[in-house]
Amino acid sequence: MARKQGSHSDITGPKLRKAARRLIAQHGFAAVSMRQIAAEVGVQAGALYNYTPDKQSLLFDLMREHMDELLTAWDVEEKGGSALERLERFTRFHIRFNLPRADEVFIAYMELRNLSPENFAEIEKLRRQYEAGLEDILRAGEAEDVFAFTDLRIATMALIAMLTGLNTWYRENGRLSVAEIETIYWDLVRKSVAV
């Protein structure tokens, strides 16, 4: 079948990723077919293969895109100051960046099991790069005698899990503003590693 009139790669490609993100977050990777994604986009299933070689590549590309955006945004954040100031900036950054990306965050954490080993290794490398930023802050806080924890890696993973868990219950029209949530979470994060 010929390309649908009005279908263009600069329009269909982003529509494909948006539809795939929403469907995978809603139903899970294993339950979503390329045919479902194509129907959502408004093209024939075969047309999707002009934009991605297969469903595994699509999942990998969604995860890599999210991690690339996260790392790029974190790279431009201010990194100076005391460990306590840096930890507060990390906490607030993580919340601000991830809250509007609930589908991306869900996929990035819950669909790792569906990546091929080589794709998993690449995403894991990007995740470790982000986690290393928090580890550096915690290590500096320990050296400054303001943070205490038994195990650096566990403390890092626990803090990221707590911050990322916000996406499971947060609702845009809830009783608290994002600024209020940031302040509450900052208090929780600070107290969890305070000396």
ZADO-1210 file (C-alpha; in nm, 4 decimals, padded with zeros to 6 digits):
<atoms>
<atom x="00.0000" y="00.0000" z="00.0000" code="MET" pos="1"/>
<atom x="00.1240" y="00.3477" z="-00.0827" code="ALA" pos="2"/>
<atom x="00.2186" y="00.5945" z="00.1848" code="ARG" pos="3"/>
<atom x="-00.0857" y="00.7569" z="00.3414" code="LYS" pos="4"/>
<atom x="-00.1433" y="01.1053" z="00.2021" code="GLN" pos="5"/>
<atom x="-00.0025" y="01.3634" z="00.4410" code="GLY" pos="6"/>
<atom x="00.2352" y="01.1086" z="00.5981" code="SER" pos="7"/>
<atom x="00.5857" y="01.2479" z="00.6294" code="HIS" pos="8"/>
<atom x="00.8851" y="01.1074" z="00.8122" code="SER" pos="9"/>
<atom x="00.9238" y="01.4179" z="01.0292" code="ASP" pos="10"/>
<atom x="00.5606" y="01.3802" z="01.1370" code="ILE" pos="11"/>
<atom x="00.5137" y="01.0027" z="01.1419" code="THR" pos="12"/>
<atom x="00.8373" y="00.9240" z="01.3283" code="GLY" pos="13"/>
<atom x="00.7482" y="01.1379" z="01.6331" code="PRO" pos="14"/>
<atom x="00.3868" y="01.0121" z="01.6195" code="LYS" pos="15"/>
<atom x="00.5178" y="00.6562" z="01.6202" code="LEU" pos="16"/>
<atom x="00.7332" y="00.7178" z="01.9302" code="ARG" pos="17"/>
<atom x="00.4517" y="00.9007" z="02.1100" code="LYS" pos="18"/>
<atom x="00.1992" y="00.6246" z="02.0380" code="ALA" pos="19"/>
<atom x="00.4458" y="00.3507" z="02.1333" code="ALA" pos="20"/>
<atom x="00.5314" y="00.5273" z="02.4623" code="ARG" pos="21"/>
<atom x="00.1663" y="00.5634" z="02.5585" code="ARG" pos="22"/>
<atom x="00.0663" y="00.2085" z="02.4611" code="LEU" pos="23"/>
<atom x="00.3692" y="00.0406" z="02.6207" code="ILE" pos="24"/>
<atom x="00.3252" y="00.2402" z="02.9437" code="ALA" pos="25"/>
<atom x="-00.0450" y="00.1527" z="02.9508" code="GLN" pos="26"/>
<atom x="-00.0367" y="-00.2155" z="02.8486" code="HIS" pos="27"/>
<atom x="00.3243" y="-00.3306" z="02.8770" code="GLY" pos="28"/>
<atom x="00.5756" y="-00.4026" z="02.6025" code="PHE" pos="29"/>
<atom x="00.4843" y="-00.7695" z="02.5602" code="ALA" pos="30"/>
<atom x="00.1145" y="-00.6926" z="02.5156" code="ALA" pos="31"/>
<atom x="00.1574" y="-00.4223" z="02.2508" code="VAL" pos="32"/>
<atom x="00.1880" y="-00.5194" z="01.8854" code="SER" pos="33"/>
<atom x="00.3313" y="-00.3204" z="01.5992" code="MET" pos="34"/>
<atom x="-00.0153" y="-00.3437" z="01.4447" code="ARG" pos="35"/>
<atom x="-00.1648" y="-00.1637" z="01.7479" code="GLN" pos="36"/>
<atom x="00.0983" y="00.1087" z="01.7266" code="ILE" pos="37"/>
<atom x="00.0350" y="00.1488" z="01.3527" code="ALA" pos="38"/>
<atom x="-00.3400" y="00.1798" z="01.4105" code="ALA" pos="39"/>
<atom x="-00.2757" y="00.4484" z="01.6711" code="GLU" pos="40"/>
<atom x="-00.0528" y="00.6393" z="01.4292" code="VAL" pos="41"/>
<atom x="-00.2940" y="00.5901" z="01.1394" code="GLY" pos="42"/>
<atom x="-00.0655" y="00.3970" z="00.9059" code="VAL" pos="43"/>
<atom x="-00.0358" y="00.0387" z="00.7857" code="GLN" pos="44"/>
<atom x="00.1728" y="-00.1866" z="01.0113" code="ALA" pos="45"/>
<atom x="00.4330" y="-00.2346" z="00.7391" code="GLY" pos="46"/>
<atom x="00.4914" y="00.1400" z="00.7234" code="ALA" pos="47"/>
<atom x="00.6331" y="00.1365" z="01.0772" code="LEU" pos="48"/>
<atom x="00.9341" y="-00.0534" z="00.9514" code="TYR" pos="49"/>
<atom x="01.0382" y="00.2587" z="00.7619" code="ASN" pos="50"/>
<atom x="01.1037" y="00.4113" z="01.1063" code="TYR" pos="51"/>
<atom x="01.2257" y="00.1179" z="01.3145" code="THR" pos="52"/>
<atom x="01.3643" y="-00.2239" z="01.2227" code="PRO" pos="53"/>
<atom x="01.1584" y="-00.4072" z="01.4863" code="ASP" pos="54"/>
<atom x="00.9762" y="-00.3759" z="01.8176" code="LYS" pos="55"/>
<atom x="01.2927" y="-00.4421" z="02.0226" code="GLN" pos="56"/>
<atom x="01.4708" y="-00.1557" z="01.8475" code="SER" pos="57"/>
<atom x="01.1732" y="00.0689" z="01.9121" code="LEU" pos="58"/>
<atom x="01.1801" y="-00.0084" z="02.2861" code="LEU" pos="59"/>
<atom x="01.5553" y="00.0479" z="02.2982" code="PHE" pos="60"/>
<atom x="01.5247" y="00.3787" z="02.1104" code="ASP" pos="61"/>
<atom x="01.2543" y="00.5011" z="02.3515" code="LEU" pos="62"/>
<atom x="01.4719" y="00.4186" z="02.6516" code="MET" pos="63"/>
<atom x="01.7868" y="00.5639" z="02.4987" code="ARG" pos="64"/>
<atom x="01.6042" y="00.8842" z="02.4016" code="GLU" pos="65"/>
<atom x="01.4811" y="00.9248" z="02.7606" code="HIS" pos="66"/>
<atom x="01.8262" y="00.8614" z="02.9096" code="MET" pos="67"/>
<atom x="01.9955" y="01.0947" z="02.6601" code="ASP" pos="68"/>
<atom x="01.7502" y="01.3734" z="02.7463" code="GLU" pos="69"/>
<atom x="01.7964" y="01.3106" z="03.1204" code="LEU" pos="70"/>
<atom x="02.1768" y="01.3177" z="03.0986" code="LEU" pos="71"/>
<atom x="02.1793" y="01.6261" z="02.8754" code="THR" pos="72"/>
<atom x="01.9512" y="01.8123" z="03.1157" code="ALA" pos="73"/>
<atom x="02.1581" y="01.7036" z="03.4192" code="TRP" pos="74"/>
<atom x="02.4847" y="01.8055" z="03.2487" code="ASP" pos="75"/>
<atom x="02.3759" y="02.1707" z="03.2328" code="VAL" pos="76"/>
<atom x="02.2706" y="02.1862" z="03.5984" code="GLU" pos="77"/>
<atom x="02.4909" y="02.3790" z="03.8412" code="GLU" pos="78"/>
<atom x="02.7374" y="02.1380" z="04.0065" code="LYS" pos="79"/>
<atom x="02.9195" y="02.3623" z="04.2565" code="GLY" pos="80"/>
<atom x="02.8602" y="02.4254" z="04.6230" code="GLY" pos="81"/>
<atom x="02.8512" y="02.2076" z="04.9307" code="SER" pos="82"/>
<atom x="02.7419" y="01.8461" z="04.9131" code="ALA" pos="83"/>
<atom x="02.4175" y="01.9407" z="05.0883" code="LEU" pos="84"/>
<atom x="02.3432" y="02.2092" z="04.8271" code="GLU" pos="85"/>
<atom x="02.4304" y="01.9702" z="04.5461" code="ARG" pos="86"/>
<atom x="02.2057" y="01.6980" z="04.6889" code="LEU" pos="87"/>
<atom x="01.9159" y="01.9425" z="04.7101" code="GLU" pos="88"/>
<atom x="01.9710" y="02.0451" z="04.3467" code="ARG" pos="89"/>
<atom x="01.9823" y="01.6797" z="04.2393" code="PHE" pos="90"/>
<atom x="01.6611" y="01.6036" z="04.4293" code="THR" pos="91"/>
<atom x="01.4717" y="01.8977" z="04.2814" code="ARG" pos="92"/>
<atom x="01.6131" y="01.8338" z="03.9329" code="PHE" pos="93"/>
<atom x="01.5120" y="01.4666" z="03.9375" code="HIS" pos="94"/>
<atom x="01.1562" y="01.5553" z="04.0372" code="ILE" pos="95"/>
<atom x="01.1177" y="01.8423" z="03.7893" code="ARG" pos="96"/>
<atom x="01.2610" y="01.6415" z="03.5019" code="PHE" pos="97"/>
<atom x="01.0727" y="01.3168" z="03.5623" code="ASN" pos="98"/>
<atom x="00.7265" y="01.4254" z="03.6769" code="LEU" pos="99"/>
<atom x="00.6079" y="01.5363" z="03.3321" code="PRO" pos="100"/>
<atom x="00.7531" y="01.2178" z="03.1794" code="ARG" pos="101"/>
<atom x="00.5557" y="00.9476" z="03.3602" code="ALA" pos="102"/>
<atom x="00.5329" y="00.7170" z="03.0569" code="ASP" pos="103"/>
<atom x="00.9031" y="00.7491" z="02.9794" code="GLU" pos="104"/>
<atom x="00.9988" y="00.6810" z="03.3422" code="VAL" pos="105"/>
<atom x="00.7674" y="00.3799" z="03.3650" code="PHE" pos="106"/>
<atom x="00.9145" y="00.2307" z="03.0475" code="ILE" pos="107"/>
<atom x="01.2729" y="00.3084" z="03.1537" code="ALA" pos="108"/>
<atom x="01.2314" y="00.1129" z="03.4780" code="TYR" pos="109"/>
<atom x="00.9638" y="-00.1491" z="03.4162" code="MET" pos="110"/>
<atom x="01.0577" y="-00.2633" z="03.0668" code="GLU" pos="111"/>
<atom x="01.4300" y="-00.3218" z="03.1174" code="LEU" pos="112"/>
<atom x="01.3554" y="-00.6936" z="03.1387" code="ARG" pos="113"/>
<atom x="01.2369" y="-00.6886" z="02.7761" code="ASN" pos="114"/>
<atom x="01.5631" y="-00.5553" z="02.6321" code="LEU" pos="115"/>
<atom x="01.8037" y="-00.7856" z="02.4556" code="SER" pos="116"/>
<atom x="02.1286" y="-00.8363" z="02.6507" code="PRO" pos="117"/>
<atom x="02.3252" y="-00.5962" z="02.4281" code="GLU" pos="118"/>
<atom x="02.0555" y="-00.3264" z="02.4463" code="ASN" pos="119"/>
<atom x="02.0264" y="-00.3757" z="02.8221" code="PHE" pos="120"/>
<atom x="02.4018" y="-00.3244" z="02.8586" code="ALA" pos="121"/>
<atom x="02.3876" y="00.0054" z="02.6713" code="GLU" pos="122"/>
<atom x="02.0916" y="00.1402" z="02.8718" code="ILE" pos="123"/>
<atom x="02.2513" y="00.0191" z="03.1951" code="GLU" pos="124"/>
<atom x="02.5674" y="00.2141" z="03.1047" code="LYS" pos="125"/>
<atom x="02.3622" y="00.5348" z="03.0628" code="LEU" pos="126"/>
<atom x="02.1795" y="00.4718" z="03.3907" code="ARG" pos="127"/>
<atom x="02.5102" y="00.4200" z="03.5713" code="ARG" pos="128"/>
<atom x="02.6328" y="00.7509" z="03.4321" code="GLN" pos="129"/>
<atom x="02.3357" y="00.9290" z="03.5910" code="TYR" pos="130"/>
<atom x="02.3658" y="00.7345" z="03.9164" code="GLU" pos="131"/>
<atom x="02.7358" y="00.8259" z="03.9319" code="ALA" pos="132"/>
<atom x="02.6379" y="01.1921" z="03.9627" code="GLY" pos="133"/>
<atom x="02.4447" y="01.1155" z="04.2802" code="LEU" pos="134"/>
<atom x="02.7193" y="00.8859" z="04.4097" code="GLU" pos="135"/>
<atom x="02.9698" y="01.1704" z="04.3703" code="ASP" pos="136"/>
<atom x="02.7455" y="01.3997" z="04.5754" code="ILE" pos="137"/>
<atom x="02.6993" y="01.1406" z="04.8496" code="LEU" pos="138"/>
<atom x="03.0730" y="01.0649" z="04.8592" code="ARG" pos="139"/>
<atom x="03.1468" y="01.4381" z="04.8919" code="ALA" pos="140"/>
<atom x="02.8927" y="01.4682" z="05.1730" code="GLY" pos="141"/>
<atom x="03.0532" y="01.1791" z="05.3553" code="GLU" pos="142"/>
<atom x="03.3936" y="01.3507" z="05.3217" code="ALA" pos="143"/>
<atom x="03.2409" y="01.6761" z="05.4523" code="GLU" pos="144"/>
<atom x="03.0949" y="01.4840" z="05.7488" code="ASP" pos="145"/>
<atom x="02.7378" y="01.5862" z="05.6652" code="VAL" pos="146"/>
<atom x="02.6172" y="01.2517" z="05.5217" code="PHE" pos="147"/>
<atom x="02.6339" y="00.9051" z="05.6717" code="ALA" pos="148"/>
<atom x="02.5292" y="00.5762" z="05.5144" code="PHE" pos="149"/>
<atom x="02.6351" y="00.2148" z="05.5372" code="THR" pos="150"/>
<atom x="02.6756" y="00.1454" z="05.1658" code="ASP" pos="151"/>
<atom x="02.7204" y="00.4115" z="04.8964" code="LEU" pos="152"/>
<atom x="02.5654" y="00.2075" z="04.6144" code="ARG" pos="153"/>
<atom x="02.2593" y="00.1080" z="04.8179" code="ILE" pos="154"/>
<atom x="02.2109" y="00.4662" z="04.9380" code="ALA" pos="155"/>
<atom x="02.2292" y="00.5883" z="04.5771" code="THR" pos="156"/>
<atom x="01.9792" y="00.3333" z="04.4496" code="MET" pos="157"/>
<atom x="01.7427" y="00.3876" z="04.7439" code="ALA" pos="158"/>
<atom x="01.7342" y="00.7642" z="04.6899" code="LEU" pos="159"/>
<atom x="01.6737" y="00.7294" z="04.3161" code="ILE" pos="160"/>
<atom x="01.4001" y="00.4725" z="04.3794" code="ALA" pos="161"/>
<atom x="01.2319" y="00.7046" z="04.6294" code="MET" pos="162"/>
<atom x="01.2461" y="01.0011" z="04.3925" code="LEU" pos="163"/>
<atom x="01.1336" y="00.8014" z="04.0903" code="THR" pos="164"/>
<atom x="00.8504" y="00.6407" z="04.2888" code="GLY" pos="165"/>
<atom x="00.6842" y="00.9805" z="04.2944" code="LEU" pos="166"/>
<atom x="00.5662" y="00.9146" z="03.9387" code="ASN" pos="167"/>
<atom x="00.3488" y="00.6255" z="04.0568" code="THR" pos="168"/>
<atom x="00.1179" y="00.8382" z="04.2702" code="TRP" pos="169"/>
<atom x="00.1572" y="01.2013" z="04.1602" code="TYR" pos="170"/>
<atom x="-00.1424" y="01.3583" z="03.9882" code="ARG" pos="171"/>
<atom x="-00.1142" y="01.6969" z="03.8182" code="GLU" pos="172"/>
<atom x="-00.4316" y="01.8293" z="03.9796" code="ASN" pos="173"/>
<atom x="-00.3551" y="01.6898" z="04.3249" code="GLY" pos="174"/>
<atom x="-00.3567" y="01.8822" z="04.6506" code="ARG" pos="175"/>
<atom x="00.0153" y="01.9723" z="04.6436" code="LEU" pos="176"/>
<atom x="00.2081" y="02.1807" z="04.3933" code="SER" pos="177"/>
<atom x="00.5308" y="02.0504" z="04.2396" code="VAL" pos="178"/>
<atom x="00.7247" y="02.3041" z="04.4503" code="ALA" pos="179"/>
<atom x="00.5621" y="02.1713" z="04.7688" code="GLU" pos="180"/>
<atom x="00.6371" y="01.8124" z="04.6695" code="ILE" pos="181"/>
<atom x="00.9991" y="01.9041" z="04.5942" code="GLU" pos="182"/>
<atom x="01.0329" y="02.0564" z="04.9414" code="THR" pos="183"/>
<atom x="00.8793" y="01.7541" z="05.1146" code="ILE" pos="184"/>
<atom x="01.0962" y="01.5121" z="04.9175" code="TYR" pos="185"/>
<atom x="01.4057" y="01.7207" z="04.9808" code="TRP" pos="186"/>
<atom x="01.3354" y="01.6931" z="05.3552" code="ASP" pos="187"/>
<atom x="01.3000" y="01.3146" z="05.3217" code="LEU" pos="188"/>
<atom x="01.6172" y="01.2795" z="05.1142" code="VAL" pos="189"/>
<atom x="01.8211" y="01.5043" z="05.3464" code="ARG" pos="190"/>
<atom x="01.7111" y="01.3202" z="05.6600" code="LYS" pos="191"/>
<atom x="01.7778" y="00.9793" z="05.5054" code="SER" pos="192"/>
<atom x="02.1515" y="01.0514" z="05.4696" code="VAL" pos="193"/>
<atom x="02.2070" y="01.3104" z="05.7439" code="ALA" pos="194"/>
<atom x="02.4751" y="01.2435" z="06.0044" code="VAL" pos="195"/>
</atoms>
